[in-house]
Amino acid sequence: MEWKLFADLAEIAGDRVVEVDVEAGDTVGDAVDALLEAHPDLRERVLDDGGIADHINVLRNGRNVYHGEGLAEPLEAGDELALFPPVSGG
């Protein structure tokens, strides 16, 4: 399954799209763990006190997972995952 990374997260990981070894039936949390295992430099930016930092958005199919089951949300084939920090502009 693929993660789409934005802003400095893509820079840290070295790519905007990162493949992780999870499949349908696993959870969003499993996909986050796989991403951080493959790209440990992201840990400091993404995690805060062991959990996802409040300012990091985790989306499944364009919807923030915290509007649903959070990291326990099960994955389905074809899901689109995205991770991005807050974005501001002027």
Protein Blocks (a to p, Z undefined) as FASTA:
>chain_A
ZZddehjllmmnopabdcddddehiafklmmmmmmmmmmmlmmmmpgghiacfklccdee
hiafklmnmjmlccdehiacddddddddZZ
